[in-house]
Amino acid sequence: MDLKITKTLVIPSNEIKWRFSRSSGPGGQNVNKIESRVEIIFDLEDSKVLNDYQKEILKRNLKNKLVNNSLRLAVQEHRNQLLNR
């Protein structure tokens, strides 16, 4: 699924990596079996849709949140992977 940022900026799905893992915290019997935690990874340097100026602005504004020039967002609010997506 592509990620629409604005009307003119859309990040294609092939530039977004998905990772799934087990959530931490309480979860009953499924906590050790179900990979409900969802993480998306967007590599700024490898992006084809962002120009150099946009990449530099994002690096400057997100410098405390980037890991190896990648933006990583994780969600584990629900016990269900689909809801976390």
N, C-alpha and C positions, 0 to 999 in steps of 0.2 A: 504494500500500500504506500503510495506516494504521500509525502508530508507537505501540505500546503501551508506556507508561511505567510505570504501575501498573494495578491492577485497575479503578480508577476514573478514571484519566487516560489518554486516548488522543488523540494528535495526528492529526487527519485528513490524508489525503494531499494535500488541496487547500491546506494550510498549509505544505507542504514543497516547496521548489523544488529541482530537480535541474539540475546543470551537468556537462557532460562535456568533457574536454580531453585533450590529449596528455600522457602521463607524462614526467617528466624521468628522466634516467639511462639506463643501457644497456637495450636492448630488441631488438637485432638489426635485421632488415630492416623490421619493423613499427613501429619507434619513431616514424617520421615520418608514419605513415598512420592509426594506430588511436587513437581517443580512449578510452583505458582508465582515465584518472584520473576519479574520481567525486567530486563535491562536493554536499553537501546544505546548503540554506540555510533557516533557520527564523527568521522575523521575529517577535520577541517582541511588539512594539507592535501588530502587525496580528492577533495571535492571538485567536480567538474562544473558545477552550477554556480559556485561562488567565485567572484573575481578576487584578485590579490588585495584590493582595497577592503573588500568585505571580510576577507580572512583576517587581515590585520586588525580591523575594528573588533571583530569577535574575540581574537586572541587577547587584545588589550582589556576588553570589558569582562571577559570570562577567565582571566588568567588564574584565579584561585579555584576554578571549577574544572579546568582542563587537566587531563592526564595524557601525556605524550601527544599533545595537540588534538586530543579527542574529547568530545563532550559525551559524558555518560550519564544517563538518567535511569534510575531504578525505581520500580513500584512494587510494593508487596502489601498493599493495603487490604486486598481481598484474599481469600483462601482459594480463589479460582483464577487460573492463568488467563482465561479469556477476559474476565473483568479487569484484570490488571493491565492487559494490553490496551 
